[in-house]
Structures are given as structure tokens and as C-alpha cells.
Amino acid sequence: MPPPLRVFVAPGCAGCARALELAAFVGRRRPTHSVEVVDLTDPRARVPDSVVGTPAFLIGDRLFSLGNPDPERLLTEIDHINEATG
């Protein structure tokens, strides 16, 4: 099973509205890939040390992008991961 895309957001984050749009975009374009949105205000949130700001995009526990990535680059990375684990 491929590692999920995890998108870390927080209130007051200037780029987080776009990050939520990107999470939804990936969910529509790659519906079989798990996408999780993690709100840093949730006390149950597990936040890796690599998340030093928001928005942050992790694939599994690996930081893919601090800030919003290019949508096509994100899909390409997810496709590579799915091919490697599929």
C-alpha cells in the first residue's frame, strides 16, 4: 500500500486555502491514493519534525514540499510512488 499524502494546515496560514484545494485536486485525480489533511490545531495530530511551517506536504513521513507544490509535479510524484509500491 502506498504511503498517504498528508497535507498539514493551520488557521491563519496564507497558503493553506490553496493547500486544501490541492488536496482535493489530488483526491479527484488519484481517487485510489489516500489523502489526509492534518490540522495542526487538532491535539491528536501527529506532527513529524520536518513540518516546520504550513502548508506542508508529506508523502508518508517524507517531506515533499514546504509550501504549495506545482500540482502536476505532485501528481507525478504520487504516480511514481504508486508504481513502486503497486
C-alpha positions as CSV (number, residue, x, y, z in Angstrom):
1,M,0.0,0.0,0.0
2,P,1.5,3.4,-1.0
3,P,2.1,5.9,1.8
4,P,-0.6,8.6,2.1
5,L,-0.2,12.2,1.0
6,R,-0.5,14.2,4.2
7,V,-1.2,17.9,3.9
8,F,-0.5,20.0,7.1
9,V,-2.5,23.2,7.6
10,A,-3.2,25.7,10.3
11,P,-5.5,28.7,10.9
12,G,-4.1,32.0,9.7
13,C,-1.9,30.3,7.1
14,A,-1.7,32.4,4.0
15,G,-1.2,29.4,1.7
16,C,-3.5,26.8,3.4
17,A,-6.6,27.5,1.4
18,R,-4.7,26.7,-1.7
19,A,-3.2,23.6,0.0
20,L,-6.8,22.4,0.7
21,E,-7.6,22.9,-3.0
22,L,-4.5,20.8,-3.9
23,A,-5.5,18.0,-1.5
24,A,-9.0,17.9,-3.1
25,F,-7.4,18.1,-6.6
26,V,-5.2,15.0,-5.8
27,G,-8.3,13.2,-4.4
28,R,-10.2,13.8,-7.6
29,R,-7.3,13.0,-10.0
30,R,-6.0,10.0,-8.0
31,P,-9.0,8.7,-6.1
32,T,-7.3,5.5,-5.0
33,H,-4.5,7.3,-3.3
34,S,-5.0,8.2,0.4
35,V,-5.0,11.9,1.1
36,E,-5.1,13.2,4.7
37,V,-5.5,16.8,5.8
38,V,-3.9,17.4,9.2
39,D,-5.0,20.5,11.1
40,L,-2.2,21.5,13.4
41,T,-4.7,22.7,16.0
42,D,-6.0,19.2,16.4
43,P,-4.5,17.9,19.7
44,R,-4.5,14.3,18.2
45,A,-2.3,15.4,15.2
46,R,1.0,13.6,14.9
47,V,3.4,16.1,13.5
48,P,6.8,15.0,12.2
49,D,9.8,17.1,13.0
50,S,10.1,18.0,9.3
51,V,6.9,20.1,9.5
52,V,8.3,23.5,10.5
53,G,5.6,25.6,8.8
54,T,2.4,25.4,6.8
55,P,1.3,24.3,4.4
56,A,3.5,21.2,4.3
57,F,3.0,18.2,2.0
58,L,4.4,14.9,3.2
59,I,4.2,11.6,1.4
60,G,4.3,9.1,4.2
61,D,6.8,10.7,6.6
62,R,8.9,12.3,3.9
63,L,8.6,16.0,3.3
64,F,7.7,16.6,-0.3
65,S,7.1,20.3,-0.2
66,L,7.1,23.1,2.4
67,G,4.7,25.4,0.7
68,N,2.3,24.6,-2.1
69,P,3.9,22.4,-4.8
70,D,3.1,22.5,-8.5
71,P,0.0,20.3,-9.0
72,E,1.4,18.3,-11.9
73,R,4.7,17.7,-10.1
74,L,2.7,16.4,-7.1
75,L,0.7,14.0,-9.3
76,T,3.9,12.8,-11.0
77,E,5.5,12.0,-7.6
78,I,2.3,10.2,-6.4
79,D,2.3,8.2,-9.7
80,H,6.0,7.2,-9.2
81,I,5.2,6.1,-5.6
82,N,2.1,4.1,-6.7
83,E,4.1,2.4,-9.4
84,A,6.9,1.5,-7.0
85,T,4.6,0.1,-4.4
86,G,1.8,-1.3,-6.6
